[in-house]
Amino acid sequence: MGTGPGTETAADAEADVVVIGGGVMGTSVAFHLAEAGVRRVVLVERDELGSGSTSRAAGGVRAQFSDEVNIRLGARSLEAFTRFPERPGQEIDLHRVGYLFLLSRPEDVAAFEAGVALQNELGVPSRMVSVAEACRLSPLVSPDGLLAAAFSPDDGHCTPESVVLGYATGARRHGAEIRTRCEVVGIEARGGEITAVRTSRGRIRTSAVVCAAGAWSAAVGRMAGVDLPVEPLRRQIVFTEPIPDLPRPVPMTIDFATSFYFHAEGEGLMLGMSDPDERPGFRLDRSDAWLPRLTEAIGTRAPRLLDVGLTGGWAGLYEVTPDHNALIGEDPSVSRFLYATGFSGHGFLQGPAVGEVVRDLYLGREPFTDVAPLHAARFAGDALRPEINRV
């Protein structure tokens, strides 16, 4: 979402379903619904498409997770990213250079061994690798303190803005309407059934809403009386100057103990890392407070990068839930209020598969994988579903 002006229309518009949020999740949902023949799909985005978390995503795509549902969503999405130039029809600069998780704690090695076994059962070609092989795969890495690593050659990265463009173009081609600079200001419901969405550009009569508003989803949920426990959390990345002798290909390399990661970006690298001191909020200003911790992690894990200059960076928002796992489902008390949010850093890479799943939930079909464990109701009981492999 974002902010933007609008004008009231003279008469109410009508839609079979209103998708709220124009990032990868919203555009994927709109594309899959329209492609399936849902006739009046309207996507509303209060800024420009992809202007929220998607435009600040690192672009990583993977199936290396600890949670079976996430593995299935990641693998299904990887298949879709591979075919993206044909469907929906957009070049996304996909680089399948692999994801390499570097492990320096015995408990992490054990957890990743279990994760790799589960991934292999589900058809993901991940494997545990030795420290020596990890350093061959990613030559910038220092082996000091490492015990093992996990690698999957099918993972990689691509361009988030291109994915949004492809899905939006495909959605329009199938008859969906996309309204940018159109802020949602209210959701009307009567007797537990949605009747309309109010926007800065007028009222849209509808009986169904899909909340794909990312870090802003809690506010959208409140408009309908639905509790979506999603908090925004600032994450920052920086870019290096060109590195003339950079060994290629560069896998997405992640020092799991610190969350420091890097992958190739142009002639240099993109670097990122979580900041444990960061507090939830909608801050998008850049701060230098995390740089000493980043520098320390670089010095330990990739010391050659200490001599490389930085050229800038940006801040974006993770949409975080209490167990760092997504919310996907339909609210039991507000009929036809569906949601796909709270991906805690994994939304971009799961966007294609989740678009499929939400389409099927809307149409009353059985999705390709059971997402019932990701229903928001899990937070009302004792059904938390923590994802271990997060960055």
C-alpha positions as CSV (number, residue, x, y, z in Angstrom):
1,M,0.0,0.0,0.0
2,G,1.4,3.6,0.3
3,T,-0.3,7.0,0.1
4,G,-2.0,8.7,-2.7
5,P,-4.8,11.0,-3.7
6,G,-8.0,10.0,-5.4
7,T,-11.4,11.4,-6.5
8,E,-14.9,10.1,-5.7
9,T,-16.7,8.4,-8.6
10,A,-20.3,9.3,-9.3
11,A,-21.6,5.7,-9.0
12,D,-20.4,2.7,-7.1
13,A,-18.2,0.3,-9.0
14,E,-18.8,-3.5,-8.8
15,A,-16.4,-6.4,-8.4
16,D,-16.6,-10.1,-7.8
17,V,-13.5,-9.8,-5.7
18,V,-11.3,-6.8,-4.6
19,V,-7.6,-7.6,-4.0
20,I,-5.9,-5.1,-1.6
21,G,-2.2,-4.6,-2.2
22,G,-0.2,-4.2,-5.5
23,G,2.9,-6.1,-4.6
24,V,3.9,-9.5,-5.8
25,M,1.3,-11.2,-3.7
26,G,-1.6,-9.0,-4.8
27,T,-0.7,-9.1,-8.5
28,S,-0.1,-12.8,-8.4
29,V,-3.6,-13.3,-6.8
30,A,-5.2,-11.0,-9.3
31,F,-3.5,-12.8,-12.2
32,H,-4.5,-16.3,-11.0
33,L,-8.1,-15.3,-10.3
34,A,-8.5,-13.5,-13.7
35,E,-6.8,-16.3,-15.6
36,A,-9.2,-18.8,-14.0
37,G,-12.1,-16.8,-15.4
38,V,-13.2,-14.7,-12.4
39,R,-14.8,-11.9,-14.3
40,R,-14.6,-8.8,-12.2
41,V,-11.3,-8.7,-10.4
42,V,-10.3,-5.3,-9.1
43,L,-6.9,-4.8,-7.5
44,V,-6.4,-1.6,-5.5
45,E,-3.0,-0.2,-4.5
46,R,-2.7,3.1,-2.7
47,D,0.7,3.9,-4.3
48,E,2.2,2.4,-7.4
49,L,2.5,-1.3,-8.1
50,G,5.4,-2.9,-6.2
51,S,6.1,0.2,-4.2
52,G,5.8,-1.5,-0.8
53,S,8.0,-4.4,0.4
54,T,8.3,-5.9,-3.0
55,S,10.4,-3.1,-4.4
56,R,12.8,-3.5,-1.4
57,A,13.1,-7.3,-1.6
58,A,16.5,-8.9,-2.0
59,G,15.0,-11.1,-4.8
60,G,16.0,-14.4,-3.4
61,V,14.0,-17.5,-4.5
62,R,14.4,-20.8,-2.7
63,A,12.8,-24.0,-1.4
64,Q,15.2,-24.6,1.4
65,F,12.9,-24.3,4.4
66,S,12.3,-26.3,7.6
67,D,8.5,-26.2,7.3
68,E,6.9,-28.6,4.9
69,V,4.3,-26.1,3.7
70,N,7.0,-23.5,3.0
71,I,9.1,-26.1,1.1
72,R,6.1,-26.9,-1.1
73,L,5.3,-23.2,-1.7
74,G,8.9,-22.4,-2.5
75,A,9.4,-25.4,-4.9
76,R,6.1,-24.6,-6.7
77,S,7.1,-21.0,-7.0
78,L,10.5,-21.9,-8.4
79,E,8.8,-23.9,-11.1
80,A,6.7,-20.8,-11.9
81,F,9.7,-18.5,-11.9
82,T,11.4,-20.8,-14.4
83,R,8.4,-20.6,-16.8
84,F,7.7,-16.9,-16.2
85,P,8.8,-15.8,-19.7
86,E,6.0,-18.0,-21.1
87,R,3.4,-17.5,-18.3
88,P,2.5,-14.8,-17.7
89,G,5.1,-13.7,-20.2
90,Q,7.9,-11.5,-18.7
91,E,11.7,-11.7,-18.4
92,I,12.6,-11.7,-14.7
93,D,16.4,-12.1,-14.9
94,L,16.3,-15.4,-13.0
95,H,19.8,-16.6,-11.9
96,R,19.7,-20.1,-10.5
97,V,23.0,-19.8,-8.7
98,G,21.9,-21.7,-5.6
99,Y,21.5,-20.8,-1.9
100,L,24.3,-21.7,0.4
101,F,23.7,-21.7,4.2
102,L,26.9,-21.5,6.2
103,L,26.6,-23.2,9.6
104,S,28.8,-22.6,12.6
105,R,26.8,-24.0,15.5
106,P,26.2,-27.8,16.1
107,E,22.5,-27.3,16.7
108,D,22.1,-25.5,13.3
109,V,23.9,-28.4,11.6
110,A,21.5,-30.9,13.2
111,A,18.5,-28.7,12.2
112,F,19.6,-28.3,8.6
113,E,20.4,-32.0,8.3
114,A,16.7,-32.7,9.3
115,G,15.6,-29.9,6.9
116,V,17.6,-31.3,4.0
117,A,16.1,-34.8,4.6
118,L,12.6,-33.4,4.5
119,Q,13.4,-31.2,1.4
120,N,14.8,-34.3,-0.4
121,E,11.6,-36.3,0.4
122,L,9.6,-33.5,-1.3
123,G,11.8,-33.5,-4.4
124,V,14.1,-30.5,-3.6
125,P,17.8,-31.3,-4.6
126,S,19.4,-29.7,-1.5
127,R,22.3,-31.4,0.2
128,M,24.7,-30.9,3.1
129,V,28.2,-29.9,2.0
130,S,31.6,-29.8,3.7
131,V,33.3,-26.6,4.6
132,A,35.8,-27.1,1.8
133,E,33.0,-27.4,-0.7
134,A,31.2,-24.4,0.7
135,C,34.4,-22.3,0.1
136,R,34.7,-23.7,-3.4
137,L,31.0,-22.8,-4.1
138,S,31.4,-19.3,-2.7
139,P,35.2,-18.3,-2.8
140,L,34.7,-15.1,-0.8
141,V,33.9,-17.2,2.3
142,S,36.4,-17.7,5.1
143,P,36.2,-21.2,6.7
144,D,37.0,-20.1,10.2
145,G,34.5,-21.5,12.7
146,L,32.4,-23.2,10.1
147,L,31.2,-26.8,10.7
148,A,29.2,-27.5,7.6
149,A,26.9,-25.9,5.0
150,A,23.6,-26.7,3.1
151,F,23.2,-26.0,-0.6
152,S,20.5,-26.3,-3.2
153,P,21.5,-25.6,-6.8
154,D,17.9,-24.8,-7.9
155,D,17.6,-21.7,-5.7
156,G,18.7,-18.3,-6.8
157,H,17.4,-14.7,-7.3
158,C,15.5,-12.7,-9.8
159,T,14.1,-9.1,-10.2
160,P,11.0,-8.4,-8.0
161,E,9.8,-5.4,-10.1
162,S,9.7,-7.5,-13.2
163,V,7.7,-10.2,-11.5
164,V,5.1,-7.6,-10.4
165,L,5.0,-6.2,-13.9
166,G,4.5,-9.6,-15.4
167,Y,1.6,-10.6,-13.1
168,A,-0.1,-7.1,-13.5
169,T,0.2,-7.2,-17.3
170,G,-1.1,-10.8,-17.3
171,A,-4.0,-9.9,-15.0
172,R,-5.1,-7.0,-17.2
173,R,-4.8,-9.2,-20.3
174,H,-7.3,-11.6,-18.6
175,G,-9.7,-8.8,-17.8
176,A,-8.7,-7.7,-14.3
177,E,-8.8,-4.0,-13.4
178,I,-5.9,-2.4,-11.5
179,R,-6.3,0.8,-9.7
180,T,-3.2,2.6,-8.4
181,R,-3.2,5.7,-6.2
182,C,-6.4,4.2,-4.8
183,E,-6.3,3.9,-1.0
184,V,-8.7,1.6,0.9
185,V,-10.4,3.6,3.7
186,G,-13.0,1.1,4.9
187,I,-14.5,-2.3,4.4
188,E,-18.3,-2.7,4.8
189,A,-19.8,-5.9,6.2
190,R,-23.3,-6.8,7.2
191,G,-24.2,-10.0,9.1
192,G,-20.7,-11.4,8.7
193,E,-20.7,-10.8,4.9
194,I,-18.7,-8.2,3.0
195,T,-20.8,-5.8,1.0
196,A,-18.3,-3.1,-0.2
197,V,-14.8,-1.7,-0.1
198,R,-14.5,2.1,0.3
199,T,-11.6,3.7,-1.4
200,S,-10.2,7.2,-2.0
201,R,-11.6,6.8,-5.5
202,G,-15.1,5.7,-4.6
203,R,-17.0,2.7,-3.3
204,I,-16.7,-0.8,-4.8
205,R,-19.6,-3.1,-4.1
206,T,-18.2,-6.6,-3.6
207,S,-18.8,-9.8,-1.6
208,A,-15.2,-10.8,-1.4
209,V,-11.9,-9.3,-0.4
210,V,-8.3,-10.6,-0.5
211,C,-6.0,-8.8,1.9
212,A,-2.5,-8.9,0.3
213,A,-1.4,-5.7,1.9
214,G,1.9,-6.9,3.4
215,A,3.2,-4.9,6.3
216,W,-0.1,-2.8,6.3
217,S,-2.4,-5.9,6.6
218,A,-3.2,-5.5,10.3
219,A,-4.9,-2.1,9.5
220,V,-6.8,-3.6,6.6
221,G,-8.0,-6.5,8.8
222,R,-9.2,-4.2,11.4
223,M,-11.5,-2.5,8.8
224,A,-13.3,-5.8,8.5
225,G,-13.1,-6.8,12.2
226,V,-10.4,-9.4,11.4
227,D,-7.3,-9.9,13.5
228,L,-4.2,-10.3,11.4
229,P,-1.2,-10.2,13.7
230,V,1.3,-8.7,11.3
231,E,4.0,-6.1,12.3
232,P,6.3,-4.1,10.1
233,L,10.0,-4.5,10.7
234,R,12.6,-2.4,8.9
235,R,15.4,-4.3,7.1
236,Q,18.3,-2.7,5.3
237,I,20.6,-3.7,2.4
238,V,23.6,-2.1,0.9
239,F,25.4,-2.4,-2.4
240,T,29.1,-2.6,-3.1
241,E,31.2,-1.0,-5.7
242,P,32.0,-3.1,-8.8
243,I,34.4,-6.0,-7.9
244,P,36.6,-6.7,-10.9
245,D,37.9,-10.1,-9.9
246,L,34.6,-11.3,-8.4
247,P,34.5,-15.1,-8.7
248,R,31.3,-16.1,-10.5
249,P,28.7,-17.4,-10.2
250,V,28.0,-16.1,-6.7
251,P,25.4,-18.2,-4.9
252,M,23.1,-16.5,-2.4
253,T,25.5,-17.0,0.6
254,I,24.1,-16.8,4.1
255,D,26.0,-16.9,7.3
256,F,23.2,-18.4,9.3
257,A,24.4,-17.6,12.8
258,T,24.5,-13.8,12.1
259,S,22.1,-13.7,9.1
260,F,24.7,-11.8,7.0
261,Y,24.1,-12.6,3.4
262,F,25.3,-11.5,-0.1
263,H,24.6,-12.2,-3.7
264,A,25.8,-10.8,-7.0
265,E,24.2,-7.5,-8.1
266,G,25.5,-6.1,-11.4
267,E,29.3,-5.9,-11.2
268,G,29.3,-6.0,-7.4
269,L,27.3,-7.5,-4.5
270,M,24.1,-6.9,-2.5
271,L,24.8,-7.3,1.2
272,G,22.2,-7.6,3.9
273,M,21.7,-8.6,7.5
274,S,19.0,-8.5,10.2
275,D,19.4,-6.1,13.1
276,P,18.3,-7.6,16.5
277,D,17.9,-4.1,17.9
278,E,15.3,-3.1,15.3
279,R,11.9,-2.5,16.8
280,P,8.6,-2.9,14.9
281,G,7.4,0.2,13.0
282,F,7.0,1.7,9.6
283,R,10.4,3.4,9.5
284,L,11.9,3.5,6.0
285,D,14.7,5.9,6.6
286,R,18.2,4.5,6.4
287,S,20.3,4.2,9.5
288,D,24.0,3.5,10.1
289,A,23.3,1.9,13.5
290,W,23.5,-1.6,12.1
291,L,26.7,-1.1,10.1
292,P,29.2,-2.0,12.9
293,R,27.5,-5.3,13.4
294,L,27.4,-5.9,9.6
295,T,31.1,-5.0,9.4
296,E,32.0,-7.4,12.2
297,A,30.1,-10.2,10.4
298,I,31.8,-9.4,7.1
299,G,35.2,-9.4,8.8
300,T,34.5,-12.9,10.2
301,R,32.9,-14.5,7.2
302,A,34.0,-12.7,4.1
303,P,37.0,-10.5,5.1
304,R,38.0,-9.6,1.5
305,L,34.8,-7.5,1.3
306,L,36.1,-5.1,4.0
307,D,38.3,-3.4,1.3
308,V,35.3,-2.9,-1.0
309,G,33.5,0.4,-1.0
310,L,29.7,0.8,-0.6
311,T,27.6,2.7,-3.2
312,G,24.3,3.0,-1.3
313,G,21.4,0.9,-0.3
314,W,17.8,1.1,0.9
315,A,15.5,0.2,3.8
316,G,12.3,-1.9,3.3
317,L,9.8,-3.6,5.5
318,Y,9.4,-7.2,6.5
319,E,5.8,-8.2,7.4
320,V,6.4,-10.3,10.5
321,T,4.1,-12.6,12.4
322,P,4.8,-14.0,15.9
323,D,6.1,-17.3,14.6
324,H,7.7,-15.9,11.4
325,N,5.4,-17.9,9.2
326,A,2.7,-16.7,6.8
327,L,-1.0,-16.1,7.3
328,I,-3.0,-17.7,4.4
329,G,-6.7,-18.5,4.7
330,E,-10.2,-17.2,5.0
331,D,-11.7,-15.7,8.1
332,P,-14.3,-17.9,9.7
333,S,-16.6,-15.1,10.9
334,V,-16.3,-12.6,8.0
335,S,-17.4,-14.6,5.0
336,R,-15.1,-14.2,1.9
337,F,-12.4,-12.2,3.7
338,L,-9.3,-14.0,2.4
339,Y,-5.8,-13.1,3.3
340,A,-2.2,-13.8,2.2
341,T,0.2,-11.9,4.3
342,G,2.8,-12.0,7.1
343,F,5.4,-13.8,5.1
344,S,8.3,-12.6,7.3
345,G,10.7,-12.1,4.4
346,H,9.5,-15.0,2.3
347,G,6.6,-13.4,0.4
348,F,8.3,-12.5,-2.8
349,L,9.7,-16.0,-3.3
350,Q,6.4,-17.7,-2.5
351,G,4.2,-15.3,-4.5
352,P,3.5,-17.5,-7.5
353,A,2.4,-20.5,-5.4
354,V,0.3,-18.4,-3.0
355,G,-1.5,-16.8,-5.9
356,E,-2.5,-20.3,-7.0
357,V,-3.6,-21.2,-3.5
358,V,-5.7,-18.1,-2.9
359,R,-7.4,-18.6,-6.3
360,D,-8.3,-22.1,-5.3
361,L,-9.5,-21.1,-1.8
362,Y,-11.7,-18.4,-3.5
363,L,-13.1,-20.9,-6.0
364,G,-13.7,-23.6,-3.4
365,R,-11.1,-25.9,-4.9
366,E,-8.5,-28.0,-3.1
367,P,-5.1,-26.2,-3.3
368,F,-2.1,-28.2,-4.4
369,T,-0.9,-28.2,-0.8
370,D,-2.8,-27.9,2.5
371,V,-2.3,-24.4,3.9
372,A,-4.7,-24.9,6.9
373,P,-1.7,-24.8,9.3
374,L,-1.1,-21.2,8.2
375,H,-4.6,-20.0,9.2
376,A,-4.5,-16.9,11.4
377,A,-6.6,-18.8,14.0
378,R,-3.4,-20.7,15.1
379,F,-2.5,-17.7,17.3
380,A,-5.6,-18.1,19.3
381,G,-4.5,-21.6,20.4
382,D,-1.3,-23.4,20.8
383,A,-0.6,-24.1,17.2
384,L,2.4,-21.8,16.4
385,R,4.4,-23.0,13.5
386,P,7.9,-21.5,13.6
387,E,10.0,-21.4,10.5
388,I,13.7,-22.0,11.3
389,N,15.3,-21.2,8.0
390,R,14.7,-17.5,8.0
391,V,17.1,-14.6,7.2
